[in-house]
Amino acid sequence: MLGRIHSFESFGTVDGPGVRFVIFVQGCVMRCRYCHNPDTWDQSGGSEYESEAVLQEILKYRCYIEKGGVTITGGEPMMQLDFVLELFEKCHKQGLHTCMDTSGIAFDKSDPVFMAKIDRLMQVCDLFLLDIKHIDRKKHQELTGQSNERPLQFAKYLNHFHKPMWIRHVLVPGYTTDEDDLKRLRKFLDTLDSIERIEVLPYHRMGEVKYEKLGIPYVLKGVEPPTSEQIRQAEAILGCDRYGK
């Protein structure tokens, strides 16, 4: 099975527990205004790799990731679900912990073929880093170009199967810092009992140079990162201390 890969990181420390081998795949239908990896949007970009070739690359670093594992991110890895399944099945046979960083935007419960694959994924993915961009549907559409219906459905699906989740929420002043929106998000998260961790990720501008190189307008130009107080408030409302930061 071939996958289109943007890049690898052999010593990741922020994409799941422990030291991890991180795979950045190509392709995403979202156009998040704060995305710092716009070079992963194009699903025809990157380089093609067979799943076995990626596994062999992972195993070079086994001594470092033995107590961590493998994380696949992007882009949106669910858009290359067949490749992810094959790779994670191989990783599981090697006894490696597996993690998917996803927005859930590709989740389609109306497609029985897709859902059969998702059911398989439940068997070989140990942890999901679920990015919830915004709880308000209209604001989510404005922020990402997509509805939040599928991401929220996927959160409920994972919860139904008691799959461990780390919830991630990017804090962007003027977009995701509204107190009422954060309280609504907290109310939704309180309905999920398989959450292990909630992380507030402060918006940063490190990806701005990529937009310039790609000739893509950077719509958040001039937006400052959140203040320490805004971060503390968001963490308090979302209950990060209940799960850990």
Stockholm file with secondary structure:
# STOCKHOLM 1.0

chainA/1-245         MLGRIHSFESFGTVDGPGVRFVIFVQGCVMRCRYCHNPDTWDQSGGSEYESEAVLQEILKYRCYIEKGGVTITGGEPMMQLDFVLELFEKCHKQGLHTCMDTSGIAFDKSDPVFMAKIDRLMQVCDLFLLDIKHIDRKKHQELTGQSNERPLQFAKYLNHFHKPMWIRHVLVPGYTTDEDDLKRLRKFLDTLDSIERIEVLPYHRMGEVKYEKLGIPYVLKGVEPPTSEQIRQAEAILGCDRYGK
#=GR chainA/1-245 SS CEEEEEEEEEEESSSSSSSEEEEEECCCSCCCTTCSCGGGCCTTCSEEEEHHHHHHHHHTTHHHHTTSEEEEESSCGGGGHHHHHHHHHHHHHTTCCEEEEECCTTCCTTCHHHHHHHHHHHHHCCEEEEECCCSSHHHHHHHHSSCSHHHHHHHHHHHHTTCCEEEEEEECTTTTCCHHHHHHHHHHHTTCSCEEEEEEEECCCTTHHHHHHHTCCCTTTTCCCCCHHHHHHHHHHHTHHHHCC
#=GC SS_cons         CEEEEEEEEEEESSSSSSSEEEEEECCCSCCCTTCSCGGGCCTTCSEEEEHHHHHHHHHTTHHHHTTSEEEEESSCGGGGHHHHHHHHHHHHHTTCCEEEEECCTTCCTTCHHHHHHHHHHHHHCCEEEEECCCSSHHHHHHHHSSCSHHHHHHHHHHHHTTCCEEEEEEECTTTTCCHHHHHHHHHHHTTCSCEEEEEEEECCCTTHHHHHHHTCCCTTTTCCCCCHHHHHHHHHHHTHHHHCC
//
